[in-house]
Amino acid sequence: MAVFTRQPQHTTDDAPQPSDQTAEPAAPEGRLARWRTGHPTAARALRWTATALSVALVLFALLVPNTLAALAWGKFVRIPVEAIIGAAVLLVLPRRPRLVAAIVAGVGLAALTVLNLLDMGFNEYLGRGFNLVLDWGLLDDAQSYMKDTMGGAGATGLAIGAIALAVLLFAVMTLATVRLSNLLVRHRTVAVRSTLAAAVVWTLAYALGVQFAGLPIASDHAAALLEIQTRRVQTTLRDEAAFEREAKEDVFGSTPGDQLVPDLRGKDVLFTFIESYGRSALEDPLISPGVLKSLDSGDKALTEAGYAAKSGWLTSATYGGSSWLGHSTFLSGLWISSQQRFRTVTSGDHLTLTKAFQKTGDWRTVGVVPGVQKGWPEAKFYGLDNVYDAFHLGYKGPKFSWSTMPDQYALEAFQRLEHGKKRDQPLMAEIILTSSHQPWAPIPKMVDWDELGDGSVFDGIEKAGTDPSEVIADSNRSKEEYGKSIAYSLTSLTQWLERYGTEDTVLVFLGDHQPIARVSGQRASRDVPVTIVAKDPKVLDKISGWGWTDGLKPDQDAPVWKMSDFRDRFLTAYGSKPSG
């Protein structure tokens, strides 16, 4: 019997191991080797292509900005110091540690790229970067929004595609860094010289401030982004601890009920939020014409009906979305700029503006929240005796994208279910209107109030409306449709007040935040209009010292307060006594 023995061979770390000379079928590697031998030109082209793509992918990860506005080709014509340091480290490591380092680098670059893409999305829609500690829960809200915009199948497909792309990115990025690591070692002499040369060029470019296309050639962009994310996490953790202590302090928290808002006794007080009603709606030339026309006509009609109004500005704690942060900031008197802050304050017993009315025992308190489609435990925090959500307003008509029902219908339902009924107590209501929620297509139209019925009258209007896909990616079109939606909401509210308001109605209405950056602009303020309307002149006399503008439209230079300041100013103006 012939015996074959395998002789040991001395190879370098990266040299291919000899194949097993057996009678078994050729392994895939063997077939690949034969293909390379038989097609040397194609194999060489494939190797160069794979290497070029690996280099491009790593450079993209190191240089890509975290905002869409900063995305320009000049960003990628720079020398990243992280690549130089990474190459130097890989060149000095032995084989196994080098492989581990390359894999870790690939995973890290993929993670950084995902964070940059999330930053892009959050900056585009919410005017801020992605928070690693707080914002994962908002991805579920984004999925719900896409479902309402694109339909269930489209949203599911988009979510699956995003997850698949993320997994693919991690896999391809890791393969790229491993390939480049092996390439460095196979051509060690050239790699060492090239790394040293790149280090010298980077140092000189940095020292001399050399620029190309207005950007510095020497880049430490990835390290800077990593530092931003680290600081963001550290700041968040410190901030949440400080906020928890702040939320426990309340100058009106222990005020007896009979000492809260005594100057509004007997009045129906309505706090109404208009979705995304921001300063841009009044000042952007592509948005404002229809909005200003609605305010002017509403002003005229309400004045003829005996009402007067005063308006100012509030700076919202949120931007582009997360409306509940604006609502809770306005009503609690605390700056609630994150989901964690929201959870902290709503789990406590901090006095909200709406709860102050409940605490007196002299008002019936209700919430009209057509955007709520599931349990809403926050109703207790807000001090609401009864809540009308999307399923309790009697609506049988179509949804308008995200909005479950038109504002005109929601207000009419409020009139039918609460405001128009005979009551032993005045009414305090929190009303959250939704028709101006993005993507602003399709938009409802005003119908005769007597024809609203169960909302079926809106069937034809919804079907004839604009498809969201025609608006969502077009900035100018989004501006125009956003303006129309705000005009619709304002018209619904002012007509409702003109039609159903009484001598004792006090309406406070405001925007919860500015629209997304694609509509309001990358450097837009966070200001929103706020207005108080009443027939009784004593109501507005109480705020005469605020410096607000007469009418429904605040002047550009009207006072601007933080939204969290409103609660205490309002309570004080109407006779409330601090507990301290």
C-alpha positions as CSV (number, residue, x, y, z in Angstrom):
1,M,0.0,0.0,0.0
2,A,1.4,3.3,-1.0
3,V,1.5,5.9,1.8
4,F,1.5,9.6,1.0
5,T,2.7,12.0,3.7
6,R,2.2,15.7,3.7
7,Q,5.5,17.6,4.2
8,P,5.4,20.7,6.3
9,Q,5.9,23.9,4.3
10,H,7.2,27.3,5.6
11,T,5.0,30.1,4.5
12,T,4.4,33.7,5.4
13,D,1.3,34.8,7.3
14,D,-0.5,35.7,4.2
15,A,0.7,33.0,1.8
16,P,-2.0,30.6,0.6
17,Q,-1.9,27.1,2.2
18,P,-1.4,24.1,-0.1
19,S,-4.4,22.3,-1.3
20,D,-5.2,18.8,0.0
21,Q,-4.0,16.4,-2.8
22,T,-6.8,13.8,-2.6
23,A,-9.2,12.2,-5.0
24,E,-12.1,14.3,-3.8
25,P,-13.8,16.8,-6.1
26,A,-12.1,20.2,-6.5
27,A,-13.0,22.7,-3.8
28,P,-14.5,26.0,-4.8
29,E,-11.1,27.6,-4.2
30,G,-9.6,25.3,-6.7
31,R,-12.2,26.1,-9.3
32,L,-11.7,29.8,-8.6
33,A,-7.9,29.4,-9.0
34,R,-8.4,27.6,-12.3
35,W,-10.7,30.4,-13.5
36,R,-8.1,33.0,-12.6
37,T,-5.4,31.0,-14.5
38,G,-7.6,30.7,-17.5
39,H,-8.8,34.3,-17.5
40,P,-6.0,36.4,-16.1
41,T,-7.2,39.7,-17.6
42,A,-10.7,39.3,-16.2
43,A,-9.3,38.2,-12.8
44,R,-7.0,41.1,-12.6
45,A,-9.8,43.5,-13.5
46,L,-12.0,41.9,-10.8
47,R,-9.2,42.3,-8.2
48,W,-8.7,45.9,-9.0
49,T,-12.4,46.6,-9.0
50,A,-12.9,45.0,-5.6
51,T,-9.9,46.9,-4.2
52,A,-11.1,50.2,-5.7
53,L,-14.6,49.6,-4.3
54,S,-13.2,48.8,-0.9
55,V,-11.1,52.0,-0.8
56,A,-14.1,54.0,-1.9
57,L,-16.4,52.5,0.7
58,V,-13.9,53.1,3.5
59,L,-13.3,56.7,2.4
60,F,-17.0,57.3,2.1
61,A,-17.5,56.1,5.7
62,L,-14.7,58.3,6.9
63,L,-15.7,61.5,5.0
64,V,-19.5,61.4,4.6
65,P,-21.2,64.3,6.5
66,N,-24.1,63.9,8.8
67,T,-26.5,66.4,7.1
68,L,-28.0,66.4,3.6
69,A,-27.2,70.1,3.2
70,A,-23.5,69.4,3.7
71,L,-23.4,66.5,1.2
72,A,-21.2,67.7,-1.7
73,W,-18.5,66.0,-3.8
74,G,-15.8,68.3,-2.3
75,K,-16.3,66.5,1.1
76,F,-14.7,63.4,-0.4
77,V,-11.6,65.0,-1.9
78,R,-9.7,65.0,1.4
79,I,-7.2,63.0,3.3
80,P,-8.7,61.3,6.4
81,V,-6.2,61.0,9.3
82,E,-8.2,58.0,10.6
83,A,-7.2,56.1,7.4
84,I,-3.5,56.9,7.9
85,I,-3.6,55.8,11.6
86,G,-5.5,52.7,10.7
87,A,-3.1,51.7,8.0
88,A,-0.1,52.2,10.4
89,V,-1.7,50.1,13.1
90,L,-2.6,47.3,10.7
91,L,1.0,47.2,9.3
92,V,2.6,46.6,12.7
93,L,0.2,43.9,14.0
94,P,0.7,40.2,13.7
95,R,-1.7,38.2,11.5
96,R,-4.5,37.2,14.0
97,P,-4.6,40.6,15.9
98,R,-4.5,42.3,12.5
99,L,-7.5,40.3,11.3
100,V,-9.4,41.1,14.5
101,A,-8.5,44.8,14.2
102,A,-9.7,44.9,10.6
103,I,-13.0,43.3,11.5
104,V,-13.5,45.7,14.4
105,A,-12.7,48.6,12.1
106,G,-15.2,47.4,9.5
107,V,-18.0,47.1,12.1
108,G,-17.1,50.5,13.6
109,L,-17.1,52.2,10.2
110,A,-20.4,50.6,9.3
111,A,-21.9,51.7,12.6
112,L,-20.6,55.3,12.1
113,T,-22.1,55.4,8.6
114,V,-25.5,54.2,10.0
115,L,-25.3,56.9,12.7
116,N,-24.5,59.5,10.0
117,L,-27.5,58.5,8.0
118,L,-29.7,58.6,11.0
119,D,-28.3,62.1,11.7
120,M,-29.2,63.1,8.2
121,G,-32.8,62.0,8.6
122,F,-33.2,63.5,12.0
123,N,-31.7,66.8,10.9
124,E,-33.9,66.9,7.9
125,Y,-37.1,66.2,9.8
126,L,-36.5,67.3,13.4
127,G,-33.7,69.8,13.1
128,R,-31.3,67.9,15.3
129,G,-29.0,64.9,15.3
130,F,-29.9,61.4,16.3
131,N,-29.5,60.7,20.1
132,L,-28.1,57.3,20.8
133,V,-29.7,57.2,24.3
134,L,-33.2,58.6,23.6
135,D,-34.2,58.3,20.0
136,W,-34.5,54.6,19.2
137,G,-38.2,54.7,20.1
138,L,-38.8,57.4,17.5
139,L,-38.0,54.9,14.8
140,D,-41.3,53.2,15.5
141,D,-43.1,56.5,15.1
142,A,-41.3,57.0,11.8
143,Q,-42.5,53.6,10.7
144,S,-46.1,54.6,11.6
145,Y,-45.8,57.8,9.7
146,M,-44.5,56.0,6.6
147,K,-47.4,53.6,6.9
148,D,-49.9,56.4,6.9
149,T,-48.1,58.1,4.0
150,M,-47.2,55.1,1.8
151,G,-49.6,52.4,3.0
152,G,-48.9,49.3,5.0
153,A,-47.2,47.4,2.2
154,G,-45.0,50.3,1.2
155,A,-43.9,51.0,4.7
156,T,-43.2,47.4,5.5
157,G,-41.1,47.1,2.3
158,L,-39.2,50.2,3.1
159,A,-38.5,48.9,6.7
160,I,-37.3,45.6,5.4
161,G,-35.2,47.3,2.8
162,A,-33.6,49.6,5.3
163,I,-32.7,46.6,7.6
164,A,-31.4,44.6,4.7
165,L,-29.2,47.5,3.6
166,A,-27.9,48.0,7.1
167,V,-26.9,44.3,7.4
168,L,-25.4,44.4,3.9
169,L,-23.4,47.6,4.9
170,F,-21.9,45.9,7.9
171,A,-21.0,42.8,5.9
172,V,-19.5,44.7,2.9
173,M,-17.7,47.2,5.1
174,T,-16.0,44.4,7.1
175,L,-15.0,42.6,3.9
176,A,-13.6,45.8,2.6
177,T,-11.4,46.5,5.7
178,V,-10.2,42.9,5.8
179,R,-9.3,43.0,2.1
180,L,-7.4,46.3,2.4
181,S,-5.6,44.9,5.5
182,N,-4.4,41.9,3.5
183,L,-3.4,44.2,0.6
184,L,-1.3,46.4,2.9
185,V,0.7,43.4,4.2
186,R,1.2,41.8,0.8
187,H,2.7,45.0,-0.4
188,R,4.3,46.0,2.9
189,T,7.2,48.1,1.6
190,V,5.0,50.2,-0.7
191,A,2.3,50.4,2.0
192,V,4.8,51.7,4.6
193,R,6.2,54.3,2.3
194,S,2.7,55.4,1.2
195,T,1.5,55.7,4.8
196,L,4.5,57.8,5.8
197,A,4.0,60.0,2.7
198,A,0.3,60.5,3.5
199,A,1.1,61.3,7.1
200,V,3.6,64.0,6.0
201,V,1.2,65.5,3.5
202,W,-1.7,65.5,6.0
203,T,0.5,67.2,8.6
204,L,1.7,69.9,6.2
205,A,-1.8,70.4,4.9
206,Y,-3.2,70.7,8.4
207,A,-0.4,73.1,9.5
208,L,-0.7,75.3,6.5
209,G,-4.5,75.2,6.3
210,V,-4.5,74.0,2.7
211,Q,-8.0,73.8,1.2
212,F,-9.7,72.5,-1.9
213,A,-13.2,73.6,-2.9
214,G,-13.4,75.6,0.3
215,L,-12.7,72.6,2.5
216,P,-9.5,71.6,4.4
217,I,-7.5,68.9,2.7
218,A,-6.5,67.4,6.1
219,S,-9.6,65.8,7.6
220,D,-10.3,64.4,11.0
221,H,-14.0,64.2,10.2
222,A,-14.8,60.7,11.5
223,A,-13.0,61.4,14.8
224,A,-15.0,64.6,15.2
225,L,-18.3,62.9,14.6
226,L,-17.4,60.2,17.1
227,E,-16.6,62.9,19.6
228,I,-19.9,64.6,18.9
229,Q,-21.8,61.3,19.5
230,T,-19.8,60.7,22.8
231,R,-20.5,64.2,24.1
232,R,-24.2,63.9,23.1
233,V,-24.5,60.7,25.2
234,Q,-22.6,62.2,28.2
235,T,-24.7,65.4,28.1
236,T,-27.9,63.4,27.8
237,L,-27.1,61.3,30.9
238,R,-26.2,64.4,33.0
239,D,-29.1,66.4,31.7
240,E,-31.7,63.8,32.5
241,A,-30.5,63.6,36.1
242,A,-30.7,67.4,36.5
243,F,-34.2,67.5,34.8
244,E,-35.6,64.9,37.2
245,R,-34.7,67.2,40.1
246,E,-36.1,70.3,38.3
247,A,-39.4,68.5,37.6
248,K,-40.0,68.0,41.3
249,E,-39.9,71.8,41.9
250,D,-43.1,73.7,41.1
251,V,-43.9,77.2,42.2
252,F,-47.6,76.5,41.7
253,G,-47.6,72.9,42.7
254,S,-49.1,73.3,46.2
255,T,-51.4,76.2,45.4
256,P,-54.9,75.4,46.7
257,G,-57.5,75.0,43.9
258,D,-59.5,78.1,45.0
259,Q,-56.4,80.2,44.4
260,L,-55.8,79.0,40.8
261,V,-57.1,81.1,37.8
262,P,-59.8,82.9,39.8
263,D,-60.1,85.6,37.1
264,L,-61.3,83.0,34.6
265,R,-64.1,81.6,36.7
266,G,-67.2,81.0,34.6
267,K,-65.3,81.0,31.3
268,D,-65.0,78.2,28.8
269,V,-61.2,78.0,28.2
270,L,-60.0,76.1,25.2
271,F,-56.3,75.4,24.6
272,T,-55.9,74.4,21.0
273,F,-52.8,73.2,19.3
274,I,-52.4,73.5,15.5
275,E,-50.0,70.9,14.1
276,S,-46.8,72.4,12.7
277,Y,-48.1,76.0,12.8
278,G,-44.7,77.8,12.9
279,R,-43.2,81.2,12.1
280,S,-42.4,80.0,8.6
281,A,-46.2,79.8,7.9
282,L,-46.4,83.6,8.3
283,E,-43.0,84.7,6.9
284,D,-41.9,82.4,4.0
285,P,-43.1,83.9,0.7
286,L,-43.9,80.4,-0.7
287,I,-46.0,79.5,2.3
288,S,-47.5,82.6,3.7
289,P,-50.0,84.1,1.1
290,G,-52.8,81.7,1.9
291,V,-52.1,81.6,5.6
292,L,-52.1,85.4,5.9
293,K,-55.3,85.6,3.9
294,S,-57.0,83.1,6.3
295,L,-55.8,85.1,9.3
296,D,-57.0,88.4,7.8
297,S,-60.4,87.0,7.0
298,G,-60.7,85.3,10.4
299,D,-59.6,88.5,12.1
300,K,-62.3,90.5,10.2
301,A,-65.1,88.0,10.9
302,L,-64.2,87.6,14.6
303,T,-64.0,91.3,15.1
304,E,-67.5,91.7,13.5
305,A,-68.7,89.0,15.9
306,G,-67.4,91.0,18.9
307,Y,-64.1,89.2,19.6
308,A,-60.7,90.7,20.1
309,A,-57.3,88.9,20.1
310,K,-53.7,89.4,21.0
311,S,-50.8,87.4,19.6
312,G,-47.1,86.7,20.3
313,W,-44.4,84.1,19.8
314,L,-43.2,81.1,21.7
315,T,-40.0,79.1,21.1
316,S,-40.9,75.5,20.9
317,A,-38.9,72.7,22.7
318,T,-39.2,70.6,19.5
319,Y,-38.9,71.0,15.8
320,G,-40.3,69.2,12.8
321,G,-42.1,66.6,14.8
322,S,-42.6,65.0,18.2
323,S,-45.6,67.2,18.8
324,W,-46.2,65.8,22.3
325,L,-43.0,67.5,23.5
326,G,-44.4,70.9,22.5
327,H,-47.7,70.1,24.1
328,S,-46.2,69.0,27.4
329,T,-43.7,71.9,27.4
330,F,-46.5,74.5,27.0
331,L,-48.8,72.9,29.6
332,S,-46.2,71.9,32.2
333,G,-43.9,75.0,32.2
334,L,-40.9,72.7,31.9
335,W,-38.6,72.5,28.9
336,I,-39.4,69.0,27.6
337,S,-37.1,68.5,24.6
338,S,-36.6,64.7,24.6
339,Q,-38.6,61.5,25.1
340,Q,-36.8,60.8,28.3
341,R,-37.8,64.1,29.8
342,F,-41.4,63.5,28.6
343,R,-41.4,60.1,30.4
344,T,-39.9,61.7,33.5
345,V,-42.4,64.5,33.8
346,T,-45.6,62.5,32.8
347,S,-44.8,59.8,35.4
348,G,-44.9,62.5,38.2
349,D,-47.5,64.9,39.5
350,H,-46.2,68.2,38.2
351,L,-49.0,70.7,37.8
352,T,-50.0,71.3,34.2
353,L,-52.0,74.3,33.0
354,T,-54.9,72.0,32.2
355,K,-54.7,70.2,35.5
356,A,-54.9,73.6,37.3
357,F,-58.4,74.0,36.0
358,Q,-59.3,70.5,37.2
359,K,-57.8,71.2,40.6
360,T,-60.1,74.1,41.2
361,G,-63.1,71.7,41.0
362,D,-65.0,74.4,39.0
363,W,-64.4,73.2,35.5
364,R,-65.2,70.1,33.5
365,T,-61.9,69.2,31.7
366,V,-61.9,67.3,28.4
367,G,-59.4,66.4,25.7
368,V,-60.1,66.2,22.0
369,V,-57.2,64.2,20.5
370,P,-58.1,62.8,17.1
371,G,-54.5,61.8,16.5
372,V,-54.5,59.4,19.4
373,Q,-55.2,55.8,18.2
374,K,-54.2,53.8,21.2
375,G,-54.1,54.0,25.0
376,W,-53.2,57.5,26.3
377,P,-52.2,57.3,30.0
378,E,-51.0,60.9,29.8
379,A,-54.6,62.1,30.1
380,K,-54.3,61.7,33.9
381,F,-51.1,63.8,34.0
382,Y,-52.9,66.5,32.0
383,G,-55.9,66.5,34.4
384,L,-58.6,65.6,31.8
385,D,-61.8,64.2,33.1
386,N,-62.8,62.8,29.7
387,V,-60.9,62.1,26.5
388,Y,-62.2,61.9,22.9
389,D,-59.7,60.1,20.8
390,A,-59.8,59.0,17.1
391,F,-62.4,56.3,18.0
392,H,-64.8,58.4,20.1
393,L,-65.7,61.3,17.9
394,G,-68.1,59.4,15.7
395,Y,-66.1,59.9,12.5
396,K,-67.0,57.5,9.6
397,G,-65.1,59.3,6.8
398,P,-61.7,58.7,5.2
399,K,-58.3,59.4,6.8
400,F,-56.2,62.2,5.2
401,S,-52.8,60.5,5.2
402,W,-51.6,60.7,8.9
403,S,-54.6,62.7,10.1
404,T,-57.5,60.5,11.1
405,M,-60.1,63.2,10.4
406,P,-60.4,66.8,9.2
407,D,-60.1,69.5,11.8
408,Q,-63.5,70.9,10.9
409,Y,-65.1,67.6,11.8
410,A,-63.2,67.3,15.0
411,L,-64.3,70.8,16.1
412,E,-67.9,70.1,15.2
413,A,-67.8,66.8,17.1
414,F,-66.4,68.7,20.1
415,Q,-69.4,71.1,19.8
416,R,-71.9,68.2,19.6
417,L,-70.4,66.1,22.4
418,E,-69.3,68.8,24.9
419,H,-69.3,72.5,24.1
420,G,-72.9,72.7,22.8
421,K,-74.5,70.8,25.7
422,K,-76.1,72.3,28.7
423,R,-73.6,72.1,31.6
424,D,-73.5,72.8,35.3
425,Q,-69.9,73.8,35.0
426,P,-67.8,75.8,32.5
427,L,-65.5,73.8,30.2
428,M,-61.8,73.6,29.9
429,A,-60.6,71.7,26.8
430,E,-57.3,70.6,25.3
431,I,-57.9,70.3,21.6
432,I,-55.1,68.9,19.3
433,L,-55.8,69.6,15.6
434,T,-54.1,67.3,13.0
435,S,-55.0,68.3,9.5
436,S,-51.7,70.2,9.0
437,H,-49.6,67.2,9.8
438,Q,-47.0,66.2,7.2
439,P,-46.9,65.1,4.4
440,W,-49.7,67.6,3.7
441,A,-51.4,65.5,1.1
442,P,-54.3,65.0,0.6
443,I,-55.7,68.1,2.4
444,P,-59.4,68.4,3.4
445,K,-61.5,71.3,2.2
446,M,-64.1,73.3,4.1
447,V,-67.7,72.0,3.7
448,D,-70.9,73.5,5.0
449,W,-71.0,73.0,8.8
450,D,-74.5,71.6,8.6
451,E,-73.5,68.9,6.1
452,L,-70.6,67.4,8.2
453,G,-72.7,64.5,9.5
454,D,-70.5,61.5,10.3
455,G,-67.7,62.7,8.0
456,S,-68.7,60.7,4.9
457,V,-69.0,64.0,3.0
458,F,-65.2,64.0,2.9
459,D,-65.0,60.8,0.8
460,G,-64.9,62.5,-2.5
461,I,-62.5,65.2,-1.3
462,E,-60.0,62.7,-0.1
463,K,-60.1,60.7,-3.3
464,A,-59.7,63.8,-5.4
465,G,-56.8,65.0,-3.2
466,T,-53.1,65.0,-4.0
467,D,-51.1,61.8,-3.5
468,P,-48.5,62.1,-0.8
469,S,-45.8,60.7,-3.1
470,E,-46.2,63.8,-5.3
471,V,-45.4,66.1,-2.4
472,I,-43.1,64.4,0.0
473,A,-39.8,64.6,-2.1
474,D,-40.5,68.1,-3.5
475,S,-39.5,71.0,-1.2
476,N,-41.3,73.7,-3.1
477,R,-44.5,71.6,-3.5
478,S,-44.3,70.7,0.2
479,K,-44.1,74.4,1.1
480,E,-47.2,75.1,-0.9
481,E,-49.2,72.2,0.4
482,Y,-48.1,72.9,4.0
483,G,-49.4,76.5,3.6
484,K,-52.7,75.2,2.4
485,S,-53.0,72.8,5.3
486,I,-52.3,75.6,7.9
487,A,-54.8,77.9,6.1
488,Y,-57.4,75.1,6.3
489,S,-56.8,74.5,10.1
490,L,-57.0,78.3,10.9
491,T,-60.2,78.7,8.9
492,S,-61.8,75.7,10.6
493,L,-60.9,77.1,14.0
494,T,-61.9,80.7,13.4
495,Q,-65.2,79.7,11.7
496,W,-66.0,77.4,14.6
497,L,-65.4,80.2,17.1
498,E,-67.5,82.6,15.0
499,R,-70.3,80.1,14.8
500,Y,-70.3,78.6,18.2
501,G,-68.4,80.9,20.6
502,T,-70.2,82.7,23.4
503,E,-69.6,85.7,25.6
504,D,-67.7,83.4,28.0
505,T,-65.5,81.6,25.4
506,V,-61.7,82.1,25.8
507,L,-59.7,80.5,23.0
508,V,-55.9,80.1,23.3
509,F,-54.4,78.6,20.1
510,L,-50.8,78.1,19.0
511,G,-48.5,75.9,16.9
512,D,-46.7,73.0,18.6
513,H,-43.6,73.3,16.5
514,Q,-42.2,74.5,13.1
515,P,-42.5,72.1,10.1
516,I,-39.6,70.0,9.0
517,A,-36.4,71.7,7.8
518,R,-37.2,70.8,4.2
519,V,-40.1,73.2,4.5
520,S,-39.1,75.8,7.1
521,G,-35.4,76.0,6.1
522,Q,-32.1,74.7,7.5
523,R,-31.6,77.7,9.8
524,A,-35.2,78.4,10.7
525,S,-36.1,79.5,14.2
526,R,-38.2,77.3,16.5
527,D,-40.8,80.0,17.0
528,V,-44.5,79.4,16.8
529,P,-47.4,81.9,16.9
530,V,-49.6,82.0,20.0
531,T,-53.0,83.8,20.2
532,I,-55.6,84.5,22.9
533,V,-59.1,85.4,21.7
534,A,-62.1,86.5,23.8
535,K,-65.2,88.6,23.8
536,D,-64.9,89.8,27.4
537,P,-62.5,92.7,27.3
538,K,-61.4,91.9,30.9
539,V,-59.7,88.7,29.6
540,L,-57.3,90.6,27.3
541,D,-56.9,93.4,29.8
542,K,-55.2,90.9,32.1
543,I,-52.4,90.4,29.5
544,S,-52.1,94.0,28.3
545,G,-48.6,94.2,29.8
546,W,-47.3,91.3,27.7
547,G,-46.6,93.5,24.7
548,W,-48.4,91.2,22.3
549,T,-49.8,92.3,18.9
550,D,-53.5,93.1,18.5
551,G,-55.2,90.5,16.2
552,L,-54.6,87.0,15.2
553,K,-51.2,87.6,13.6
554,P,-48.2,88.5,15.7
555,D,-45.8,91.2,14.4
556,Q,-42.3,90.0,13.5
557,D,-40.9,91.9,16.4
558,A,-43.6,90.8,18.9
559,P,-42.2,89.4,22.2
560,V,-40.6,85.9,22.0
561,W,-40.8,83.7,25.1
562,K,-39.6,80.1,25.7
563,M,-42.7,77.9,25.4
564,S,-42.0,76.7,29.0
565,D,-42.5,80.2,30.3
566,F,-46.2,80.4,29.2
567,R,-47.7,78.4,32.0
568,D,-46.5,80.6,34.9
569,R,-47.2,83.8,33.0
570,F,-50.7,82.7,32.2
571,L,-51.5,81.5,35.7
572,T,-50.1,84.7,37.2
573,A,-52.0,86.9,34.8
574,Y,-55.3,85.4,35.7
575,G,-54.8,85.7,39.5
576,S,-53.1,82.4,40.6
577,K,-51.1,82.6,43.8
578,P,-47.6,80.9,43.9
579,S,-47.5,78.2,46.6
580,G,-44.2,79.5,48.0
